[in-house]
């Protein structure tokens, strides 16, 4: 009896058995694949101080995309002075505090090889007895290994070796071969931030071959801190108190050897705390392992594409989607395409023939099922994203219904003509067409800007050129003040409504302000006039008699630039350490003309130049624009003369800039400062054509602009309100 009960209890209280795995390697290339590994990051981090870009910062614990059952996790320390991040140059993964964890669902990790900076590598492996970190190579045998980041650690890539040995956590004799004694019949689980609970029903044949089976129920309860297991307790309810009492006696005899702690018997329920194999293991590993052990089927939610797009990102939740295949390329090995239903569209990043199937086998699925553009396809996958674009990840095939391909070589979703206010109140995924003025340009490479009409303002995130390419915004010649018609899908990013990767339909050139004037400050004998912004003297003398804006010098009111380049970042300040700050009502564009009229000190044969520090981009010097030729003293041969400085590409989008002397020399007195923007008026745009020809309804009848419903313009369908 005792022998039978011992086998019964061990089969429940031990779930980590020794296993032998085939060896393979998995590579995480942070330098080249960081966007796929960490799709929730907006980009890379760069710069410093006021110009720091934090797009690659890890602001919370972040788990990478899984590769062949392995993932890594970057968990920075809260309120760290320097954030862990993906940097603009190699080695890209740079960590300064917190922990770095590698987890495998496909067997024990036996080696991790790090490649990165020669000296900036400061990790400590925990648990320490799980393996050895020798230089940049860790060896051991465990499913989850965590490294404490002691200080600056810079990594380009890691190569993880799986298998090639046996994983034997803590107690190598625990549970060998005991799974064969137990058959789980039902399992469920619940999850919170710090706990996993698994309830199960099972049948056990204590002595194999006898055919005698005992029904039991039980629960596993795991506690977590920082995503790592800190405790596990298991309870088993046996048929009666007599059996439970005998089992309790056996367990107490085996407690020390098997690692059982705090063993309790309450009625016919026996419970104990387990330490072997669990403490220090990640939540992801335990959840996956227990689901397989208890035969817990993944819940699959049947949803529309709009519901899928609105869901949270997760690799634990599975969704079934049905829609029409669009934009599938011939010969695609992965199965990348758009899936569209009546509620919206989503990008499918790869399709497997079955759950967990082999990648790059999509053409075999095409040959077997005949999948093509126009077919109605049903798949199951997880909700993910890449560069803010929603994607179906880990998708696998369910069924397909044959359809006919769209004959239009340039298929397009229905387009809704709307105002900015209607777009702001609209729904994500809908393609809108809107006309308004460009009021501010934030990025001149990708084409990020603001479009405004009488009802409101919408952010444009990405603008395609005439050929449909990205990163070529300059070719369109769009300027602030232009009236533009665009169309593109609506998306919400951190509460900001955007139109993404828009196509430009028409551009009507205009001026940003009357006469192309952006800003003007001009001094005279009785004072100064200013429009389009505000000039102030910062971080220096506040005495009005020495104030450096509206400063009376001889017969002129001037802007006096007396501080040096280094004074801009001098927090302390002093009488002569200030700088001039120009704050503008509208943003600058590349090639805007900054016209400076002024002179240097009288009776000094010297040279002076201005250093510009724009709100965006790096500082720029305008070398020696003031010399004897612009000395107010006629005896030296000078006179007040204007000089023109063009705004560089890197400063586009700035709404302020600072000015100081580039280096020690002499003070500069400006009598006039103006900023102008090129030529104005209407210009022809050759590479963008207006597409507002005749409008027809679905019956082929010509209709007017007041017609409401689906219309056809230039062979394409739109929704006209």
Residue pairs with C-beta under 8 A, 6 or more apart in sequence:
1 246
2 246
2 249
2 250
4 206
4 207
5 206
5 243
5 246
5 247
5 250
6 250
6 254
7 178
7 181
7 206
7 207
8 181
8 204
8 206
8 214
8 216
8 247
9 236
9 247
9 250
9 251
9 270
10 175
10 178
10 254
10 258
11 175
11 178
11 179
11 181
11 182
11 204
12 182
12 202
12 216
12 218
12 234
12 236
13 234
13 236
13 251
13 258
13 260
13 272
13 274
14 174
14 175
14 178
14 258
14 274
14 276
15 175
15 220
15 277
15 289
15 290
15 293
16 169
16 174
16 175
16 276
16 277
16 278
17 174
17 175
17 176
17 177
17 178
17 179
18 166
18 167
18 168
18 172
18 176
19 107
19 108
19 166
19 167
20 163
20 165
20 166
21 106
21 107
21 108
21 162
21 163
21 164
21 165
21 167
22 107
22 163
22 164
23 110
23 161
23 162
23 163
23 164
24 68
24 106
24 161
24 162
24 163
25 159
25 160
25 161
25 162
26 67
26 68
26 69
26 70
26 159
26 160
26 162
27 67
27 157
27 158
27 159
27 160
28 37
28 64
28 67
28 70
28 72
28 157
28 158
28 160
29 156
29 157
30 37
30 86
30 91
30 92
30 93
30 155
30 156
30 157
30 158
31 90
31 91
31 92
31 156
31 157
34 41
34 44
34 56
34 86
34 92
34 93
35 41
35 386
35 387
36 65
36 386
37 64
37 65
37 72
38 62
38 64
38 65
38 74
38 86
39 65
39 384
39 385
39 386
39 387
40 62
40 313
40 385
41 55
41 56
41 57
41 58
41 62
41 86
42 55
42 56
42 388
43 53
43 55
43 56
44 53
44 55
44 56
44 85
44 86
44 87
44 88
44 92
45 52
45 53
45 54
45 55
45 56
45 57
45 83
45 85
45 86
45 87
45 88
46 52
46 53
46 87
46 88
47 53
49 569
51 616
51 617
51 618
54 83
54 85
56 85
56 86
56 87
56 88
56 92
57 83
57 84
57 85
58 74
58 75
58 76
58 83
58 84
58 85
59 76
59 83
60 76
61 73
61 74
61 75
61 76
61 226
61 227
62 73
62 74
62 75
63 71
63 72
63 73
63 284
64 71
64 72
64 73
64 74
65 71
65 384
65 393
66 105
66 315
68 106
69 104
69 105
69 106
70 102
70 103
70 104
70 105
70 106
70 109
70 160
70 162
71 102
71 103
71 284
72 100
72 101
72 102
72 103
72 158
73 99
73 100
73 101
73 102
73 103
73 227
73 282
74 84
74 93
74 95
74 98
74 100
75 98
75 99
75 100
75 101
75 226
75 227
76 83
76 84
76 95
76 96
76 97
76 98
77 97
77 98
80 96
80 97
80 98
81 96
82 96
82 97
83 96
84 94
84 95
84 96
84 97
84 98
84 149
85 94
86 92
86 93
86 94
87 93
87 94
87 154
90 156
91 115
91 116
91 117
91 154
91 155
91 156
92 156
93 116
93 154
93 155
93 156
94 152
94 153
94 154
94 155
95 149
95 152
95 153
95 154
95 155
96 149
96 151
96 152
96 153
97 149
97 151
98 149
99 146
99 147
99 148
99 149
99 226
100 123
100 146
100 147
100 149
100 153
101 144
101 145
101 146
101 147
101 227
101 228
101 282
102 109
102 112
102 144
102 145
102 147
102 158
102 160
103 143
103 144
103 282
103 284
103 285
104 143
104 144
104 160
104 162
104 285
105 143
105 284
105 285
105 288
105 289
106 162
107 143
107 162
107 163
107 167
108 141
108 142
108 143
108 162
108 163
108 165
108 166
108 167
109 140
109 141
109 142
109 143
109 144
109 145
109 160
109 161
109 162
110 139
110 140
110 141
110 161
110 162
110 163
110 164
110 165
111 137
111 138
111 139
111 159
111 160
111 161
112 137
112 138
112 145
112 158
112 159
112 160
112 161
113 136
113 137
113 158
113 159
113 161
114 121
114 123
114 136
114 137
114 138
114 155
114 158
115 136
115 155
115 156
115 157
115 158
115 159
116 136
116 153
116 154
116 155
116 156
116 157
117 153
117 154
117 155
120 152
120 153
120 154
121 136
121 153
121 154
121 155
122 149
122 150
122 151
122 152
122 153
123 133
123 147
123 148
123 149
123 150
123 153
124 133
124 147
124 148
124 150
125 131
125 132
125 133
125 138
125 140
125 145
125 146
125 147
125 148
126 145
126 146
126 147
126 148
126 280
127 280
130 140
130 141
130 142
130 145
130 280
131 138
131 139
131 140
131 141
131 142
131 145
132 138
132 139
132 140
133 147
138 145
138 147
141 165
141 166
141 167
141 168
142 167
142 169
143 167
143 281
143 285
144 228
144 280
144 281
144 282
144 285
146 228
146 280
169 276
169 277
170 259
170 275
170 276
170 277
171 257
171 258
171 259
171 276
171 277
173 257
174 258
174 259
174 276
174 277
180 208
181 204
181 205
181 206
181 208
182 202
182 203
182 204
183 202
183 203
183 204
183 205
184 200
184 201
184 202
184 293
184 294
184 295
185 201
185 202
185 203
185 295
186 200
186 201
186 294
186 295
187 198
187 199
187 200
187 201
187 290
187 291
187 293
187 294
187 295
187 296
188 198
188 199
188 200
188 296
189 196
189 197
189 198
189 199
189 287
189 290
189 291
189 294
189 296
190 196
190 197
191 197
191 287
193 224
194 223
194 224
194 225
195 221
195 222
195 223
195 224
196 220
196 221
196 222
196 224
196 283
196 286
196 287
196 290
197 219
197 220
197 221
197 222
198 219
198 220
198 221
198 290
198 294
198 296
199 217
199 218
199 219
200 217
200 218
200 219
200 220
200 294
201 215
201 216
201 217
202 215
202 216
202 217
202 218
203 213
203 214
203 215
203 216
204 213
204 214
204 216
205 211
205 212
205 213
205 214
206 212
206 214
214 238
214 239
215 239
216 236
216 237
216 238
216 239
217 236
217 237
218 234
218 235
218 236
218 237
219 234
219 235
220 232
220 233
220 234
220 290
221 232
221 233
221 234
221 235
222 229
222 231
222 232
222 278
222 283
222 286
223 229
223 230
223 231
223 232
224 230
224 283
227 282
227 283
227 284
228 280
228 281
228 282
228 283
229 278
229 279
229 280
229 281
229 282
229 283
229 286
230 279
231 273
231 278
231 279
232 273
232 274
232 275
232 278
232 279
233 262
233 271
233 272
233 273
233 274
234 271
234 272
234 274
235 269
235 270
235 271
236 247
236 269
236 270
236 271
237 268
237 269
238 244
238 247
238 268
238 269
238 270
239 268
240 268
241 267
241 268
243 268
244 265
244 267
244 268
244 269
244 270
245 265
247 270
248 263
248 265
248 270
251 260
251 263
251 270
251 272
252 263
254 260
255 261
255 263
255 272
258 276
259 274
259 275
259 276
260 272
260 273
260 274
261 272
261 273
261 274
261 275
262 272
262 273
263 270
263 271
263 272
264 270
264 271
264 272
278 286
287 316
290 296
291 298
298 318
299 317
299 318
300 318
300 319
300 320
300 380
301 317
301 318
301 319
301 320
302 319
302 320
303 311
303 319
303 320
303 321
304 321
304 341
304 342
304 343
304 344
305 321
305 323
305 339
305 340
305 341
305 343
305 344
305 345
305 346
305 429
306 343
306 344
306 427
306 428
306 429
307 343
308 319
308 321
308 346
308 383
308 390
308 392
309 344
309 346
309 390
309 428
309 429
310 428
311 317
311 319
311 383
312 383
313 383
313 384
313 385
314 382
314 383
315 382
315 384
315 393
315 394
316 382
317 382
317 383
318 380
318 381
318 382
319 380
319 381
319 382
319 383
319 392
320 378
320 379
320 380
320 398
321 339
321 341
321 346
321 378
321 379
321 380
321 381
321 392
322 341
322 376
322 377
322 378
323 339
323 340
323 341
323 345
323 346
323 376
323 377
324 339
324 340
324 341
324 374
324 375
324 376
324 377
324 403
325 337
325 338
325 339
325 371
325 372
325 373
325 374
325 375
325 376
325 377
326 337
326 338
326 339
326 340
326 345
326 373
326 406
326 411
327 337
327 338
327 373
327 411
328 335
328 336
328 337
328 371
328 372
328 373
329 336
329 337
331 363
332 362
332 363
333 360
333 361
333 362
333 363
334 349
334 350
334 351
334 359
334 360
334 362
335 348
335 350
335 351
335 352
335 362
335 365
335 395
336 347
336 348
336 349
336 350
337 347
337 348
337 373
338 345
338 346
338 347
338 348
339 345
339 346
339 347
339 348
339 377
339 379
339 392
340 346
340 413
343 429
344 428
344 429
344 430
345 413
345 429
346 390
346 391
346 392
347 389
347 390
347 391
347 392
348 379
348 381
348 391
348 392
348 395
349 384
349 386
349 391
349 392
349 393
349 395
350 359
350 362
350 393
350 395
351 362
351 365
351 379
351 395
351 396
351 397
352 358
352 359
352 361
352 394
352 395
352 396
352 397
353 361
353 364
353 365
353 368
353 396
353 397
354 396
354 397
355 380
355 396
356 396
357 396
365 371
365 397
366 372
369 397
369 400
370 400
370 402
371 377
371 400
372 405
373 405
373 406
374 403
374 404
374 405
374 406
375 400
375 401
375 402
375 403
376 400
376 401
376 403
377 397
377 399
377 400
377 401
378 398
378 399
378 400
379 392
379 395
379 396
379 397
379 398
380 395
380 396
380 398
381 392
381 393
381 394
381 395
381 396
382 392
382 393
382 394
382 395
383 390
383 392
383 393
384 390
384 391
384 392
384 393
385 391
388 461
388 491
388 493
388 500
408 715
408 716
410 716
412 431
412 716
412 717
413 431
413 489
414 431
414 710
414 717
414 718
414 719
415 431
415 432
415 433
415 487
415 716
415 717
415 718
415 719
416 426
416 430
416 431
416 432
416 433
416 718
416 719
416 720
416 721
417 432
417 433
417 434
417 718
417 719
417 720
417 721
418 426
418 432
418 433
418 434
418 721
419 434
419 453
419 454
419 455
419 456
420 434
420 436
420 451
420 452
420 453
420 455
420 456
420 457
420 458
421 455
421 456
422 432
422 455
422 721
423 432
423 434
423 458
423 490
423 497
423 499
424 456
424 458
424 497
426 432
426 490
427 490
428 489
428 490
428 491
428 492
429 489
429 490
429 491
430 489
430 490
431 487
431 488
431 489
431 490
432 487
432 488
432 489
432 490
432 499
433 485
433 486
433 487
433 505
433 718
434 451
434 453
434 458
434 485
434 486
434 487
434 499
435 453
435 483
435 484
435 485
435 506
436 451
436 452
436 453
436 457
436 458
436 483
436 484
437 451
437 452
437 453
437 481
437 482
437 483
437 484
437 510
438 449
438 450
438 451
438 478
438 479
438 480
438 481
438 482
438 484
439 450
439 451
439 452
439 457
439 480
439 586
440 449
440 450
440 480
440 586
440 587
440 653
441 448
441 449
441 478
441 479
441 480
441 587
441 589
441 652
441 653
442 448
442 449
442 450
442 587
442 653
443 449
443 473
443 652
443 653
444 473
444 474
444 589
444 590
444 649
444 652
444 653
445 471
445 473
445 474
446 461
446 462
446 463
446 470
446 471
446 473
447 460
447 462
447 463
447 464
447 473
447 476
447 478
447 502
448 459
448 460
448 461
448 462
448 463
449 459
449 460
449 463
449 478
450 457
450 458
450 459
450 460
451 457
451 458
451 460
451 484
451 486
451 499
452 458
458 497
458 498
458 499
459 496
459 497
459 498
459 499
460 486
460 488
460 498
460 499
460 502
461 491
461 493
461 498
461 499
461 500
461 501
462 470
462 500
462 501
462 502
463 473
463 476
463 478
463 486
463 501
463 502
463 504
464 470
464 501
464 502
464 503
464 504
465 472
465 473
465 475
465 476
465 687
466 475
466 476
466 504
466 687
466 688
468 503
470 501
475 687
476 504
476 507
476 685
476 687
476 688
477 507
477 683
477 685
478 484
478 504
478 507
479 509
479 512
479 589
479 677
479 678
480 512
480 586
480 587
480 589
480 677
481 510
481 511
481 512
481 513
481 680
482 507
482 508
482 509
482 510
483 507
483 508
483 510
484 504
484 506
484 507
484 508
485 504
485 505
485 506
485 507
485 690
485 692
486 499
486 502
486 503
486 504
486 505
487 499
487 502
487 503
487 505
488 499
488 500
488 501
488 502
488 503
489 499
489 500
489 501
490 497
490 498
490 499
490 500
491 497
491 498
491 499
491 500
492 498
504 688
505 688
505 690
505 691
505 692
506 688
506 689
506 690
506 691
506 692
507 685
507 688
508 682
509 680
509 681
509 682
509 683
509 685
510 680
510 681
510 682
511 677
511 680
511 681
512 518
512 586
512 677
512 680
513 532
513 586
513 677
515 676
515 680
516 676
516 677
516 678
516 679
516 680
517 531
517 532
517 674
517 675
517 676
517 677
518 532
518 584
518 586
518 588
518 592
518 675
518 676
518 677
519 531
519 532
519 533
519 582
519 584
519 585
519 673
519 674
519 675
520 529
520 530
520 531
520 532
520 672
520 673
520 674
520 675
521 528
521 529
521 530
521 535
521 559
521 670
521 672
521 673
521 674
522 528
522 529
522 530
522 671
522 672
522 673
522 674
523 550
523 556
523 557
523 558
523 559
523 670
523 671
523 672
524 556
524 557
525 555
525 556
525 557
526 557
527 550
527 557
528 550
528 557
532 584
532 585
532 586
532 675
533 582
533 583
533 584
533 585
534 582
534 583
535 549
535 559
535 580
535 581
535 582
535 583
535 673
536 549
536 580
536 581
536 583
537 547
537 548
537 549
537 578
537 579
537 580
537 581
538 578
538 579
538 580
538 581
538 658
539 563
539 567
539 568
539 570
539 571
539 573
539 577
539 578
539 579
540 548
540 562
540 563
540 567
540 573
540 574
540 575
540 576
540 577
540 578
540 579
541 547
541 548
541 574
541 575
541 576
541 578
546 575
548 559
548 560
548 561
548 562
548 578
548 580
549 559
549 560
549 580
550 557
550 559
551 557
551 558
551 559
551 560
551 669
552 558
553 560
553 669
554 602
554 632
556 669
556 671
557 671
558 598
558 669
558 670
558 671
559 580
559 598
559 669
559 670
559 673
560 667
560 668
560 669
560 670
561 579
561 580
561 610
561 659
561 660
561 661
561 667
561 668
561 669
561 670
562 576
562 578
562 661
562 667
563 576
563 577
563 578
563 579
563 660
563 661
564 577
564 660
564 661
564 663
564 664
565 611
565 619
565 660
565 661
565 662
565 663
567 577
567 578
567 579
567 660
568 579
568 611
568 613
568 658
568 660
570 577
579 613
579 658
579 659
579 660
580 658
580 659
580 660
581 656
581 657
581 658
582 656
582 657
582 658
582 659
582 673
583 655
583 656
584 654
584 655
584 656
584 675
585 655
586 655
587 652
587 653
587 654
587 655
588 614
588 647
588 651
588 652
588 653
588 654
588 655
588 657
588 675
589 647
589 652
589 653
589 677
590 647
590 648
590 649
590 651
590 652
591 646
591 647
591 678
592 646
592 647
592 675
592 676
592 677
592 678
593 644
593 645
593 646
593 647
593 675
593 676
593 677
593 678
594 612
594 644
594 645
594 646
594 647
594 673
594 674
594 675
595 642
595 643
595 644
595 645
595 672
595 673
595 674
595 675
595 676
596 610
596 625
596 642
596 643
596 644
596 645
596 670
596 672
596 673
597 640
597 641
597 642
597 643
597 670
597 671
597 672
597 673
598 626
598 630
598 640
598 668
598 669
598 670
598 671
598 672
599 626
599 630
599 631
599 632
599 638
599 639
599 640
599 668
599 669
599 671
600 606
600 607
600 608
600 626
600 627
600 630
600 631
600 632
600 666
600 667
600 668
600 669
601 631
601 666
601 667
601 669
602 631
602 632
602 633
603 633
603 635
603 636
604 631
604 666
605 628
605 631
605 636
606 627
606 665
606 666
607 624
607 626
607 627
607 628
607 665
608 624
608 626
608 627
608 661
608 662
608 665
608 666
608 667
608 668
609 621
609 622
609 623
609 624
609 625
609 626
609 661
609 662
609 663
609 665
610 621
610 622
610 625
610 626
610 645
610 659
610 660
610 661
610 662
610 668
611 619
611 620
611 621
611 622
611 659
611 660
611 661
611 662
612 619
612 620
612 621
612 622
612 645
612 651
612 657
612 658
612 659
613 619
613 657
613 658
613 659
613 660
614 620
614 647
614 648
614 650
614 651
614 654
614 656
614 657
615 651
615 653
615 654
615 655
615 656
615 657
616 650
616 651
616 652
616 653
616 654
617 648
617 649
617 650
617 651
617 652
617 654
618 650
620 648
620 651
621 662
622 643
622 645
622 662
623 662
625 643
625 645
626 643
626 668
628 636
628 637
628 638
629 637
629 638
629 639
629 641
630 638
630 639
630 640
630 641
630 643
631 637
631 638
631 639
632 638
632 639
632 640
632 669
640 671
642 672
647 654
651 657
661 667
661 668
691 713
691 714
692 713
693 713
693 714
694 702
694 713
695 702
695 703
695 704
695 705
695 707
695 711
695 712
695 713
695 720
696 702
696 703
696 711
696 712
696 713
697 703
697 707
697 709
697 710
697 711
697 712
698 710
698 712
703 711
705 720
707 720
708 720
708 721
709 719
709 720
710 717
710 718
710 719
710 720
711 717
711 718
711 719
711 720
712 718
